[in-house]
Amino acid sequence: MSIDRSAVPPRVLVTGVGGPAGLAVMKSLCVAPLSLYAADIDPYAAGLYQVSERARALLPPGDDPGFSDFVLALCQRERIAAVVPTVDAELLPLAAARDAFERAGVKLVQASAATLQVCLDKWALHQRCAGSVRVPDTVLVDQTFDAAGPELPAIVKPRSGSGGPGVRLIQTRPELGTLPRDGTLIVQRYLPGTQYSLDVLADAQRRVLAVVPRLRLKVDSGIAVTGRTLHDLRLELIGRQVAELIGLIGVANVQVKADRRGTPALLEVNPRFPGSMSLTVASGVDMPLLCVTEALGAILPDGPLPFADLAMVRQLDERFFDPRELDRLERRAQEIGRRRLEVAA
């Protein structure tokens, strides 16, 4: 089944709408001439209740073997023109099925599989960028690992995954000596300076159109509740260089941190829309809308796209609705859970 993307308004599916990234993307796209569909694995995800009931979808987890087939069937049934995934676990399965989505006329608004493979493996990212971009000393904890080598204190983090889970500060040699040498961890020199988030946009020709640096001034439960954008040529250059090294198409969030002298170095790359994307949008570069409109056939303007220095604070908000809407999504979640158990059995 082929999707007519010229239909007005085109239908766009956003996943992970219970998290800040999905909500930020929805906030960007809701003002455009698009018909938004919202999806999540959680029937209580806030973003589901920002669209009509017929535009809500519950999904299996991204690591479910049938995830990409489920999403593709949903797109064909609902005539979705583009999908914007915002959850790490969904990115590689969807990228692997890109050809099937393309044949159905559905555009995936995400990085390529090759870019994802590099970004979601911190050791592969380090190897790709070392020598071209400043990176902290990093070693892989495998059978060749020497606990006497790294400078202390050091940061230990999982080779795969993003965010804080599994990341810890190591202060002593005995702690290093107890690390499992199975290749799942890296040890990285600790950088004590300021951390920055760089939102980077590249078009389908891999031209870097914008790099918007942000400061996370206050973080609550891993989510920036106060932040600001700022102009810094050093940071913008790092964002541009990293995007070119990983062959970025679309949006990525580049994490850098300064050393004791204030010189920034690359930490990791999250190859998706970040949770504070709303600040970048308000600063003048509407990355979600630009990516979606390009996927639907628009030609993006030449960069670098201008942005303003802007500060942000987050506040809680509420949405009120008929509780029967919750009941219906709860039943749907139970159905999906039962089907997963049947397949597993």
C-alpha positions, 0 to 999 in steps of 0.5 A, a space after each residue: 500500500 502506497 501513502 499519498 504524501 500530497 494529502 492535506 494535511 499529511 499525517 505524522 506519527 510521533 512516538 515516545 510521547 510520554 517523554 520530554 523529547 516526544 512532547 517537544 516534537 509534538 509541541 513543534 509540529 502542532 502549529 503546522 498544517 499536519 495531522 498529528 498521531 501520538 504513540 507510546 507504550 504507556 497508556 498514561 503517556 501525557 502526549 496521547 491525550 493531546 490528540 483525538 482518540 482516533 489519533 492515539 496508538 499504543 505500541 509494543 516496546 522497541 526491543 520487541 521482535 515485532 515492533 517495526 512490523 507493528 508500526 508499519 502496519 499502523 502507518 498503512 492502516 492510518 495512512 501515516 506519511 512520516 514517523 518521528 521516533 524519539 525513543 532510543 530502543 526504537 531507532 535501530 529496529 526502525 532503521 533496519 526496516 527503512 526499505 519496507 517503510 519506503 516501499 509503503 511511502 512512509 518516511 522515517 524521520 531519524 538518522 541512518 542505520 550507519 549513523 546509529 551504529 556509531 552513536 549508540 556505541 560509545 567506543 565506536 564513536 570515540 574511535 570515529 572521532 578521535 584525532 579529528 575532534 577533542 575527546 577525553 582519554 577513553 579505554 575499553 574494559 576488555 581482556 587487555 584492560 590495565 587498571 593501572 592505566 587510566 588517570 583517576 578520578 575516571 568515569 565508567 559508563 556502559 558502552 551502549 545506552 544513553 543517559 545516566 544509568 550505569 554511569 559512575 565515578 571511580 576514585 580508586 584503583 581497586 574499583 577499576 580492578 573489579 570491573 567486568 572485562 567483557 567489553 561492555 564498559 568504557 573508562 573515560 577521563 573525568 572532565 570537571 568543567 561545564 557540560 553543554 548540549 549541542 542540538 545539531 541539524 543536517 539535511 538529507 545531503 548531510 549539510 549541517 544547517 544549524 548547531 544550537 548550544 545549550 546549558 542545562 542549568 538545573 536538572 530534575 530526575 534527568 530532565 532539564 528544568 532550567 536552561 539557556 541557549 548561547 552562541 559559542 563558536 568553539 561549541 558550534 564547530 564541535 557540533 559541525 565536525 561531529 555531525 560530518 564525522 558520523 554522516 548525520 542526516 536529521 537531528 542529533 544531540 551532541 554532549 560535550 564537557 569542559 576540562 579544568 582549563 575550560 576546553 570542551 571535549 566530546 562525550 557522546 551523541 544521542 542520535 534523536 531529538 532531545 528532551 529540551 528541543 523546545 528551547 532550541 525551537 523557541 530560540 529560532 531553529 524549529 528542527 522537528 518541523 524542518 526535518 518533517 517538512 523535508 521528509 515530506 518533500 520541502 527543500 530546506 534553507 541554506 545554513 547556518 540558520 540563526 538563533 537567539 540567546 534565550 533562557 527557559 524554565 519548565 513548569 507542570 501543566 495538567 490536562 483534564 478529560 473523560 476517564 473512559 478514555 483512560 479505560 479504553 487505552 488500558 484495555 488496549 495495553 492489556 491486549 498488546 501485553 497478552 499478544 506478546 506473551 502468546 508470541 513468546 510462548 
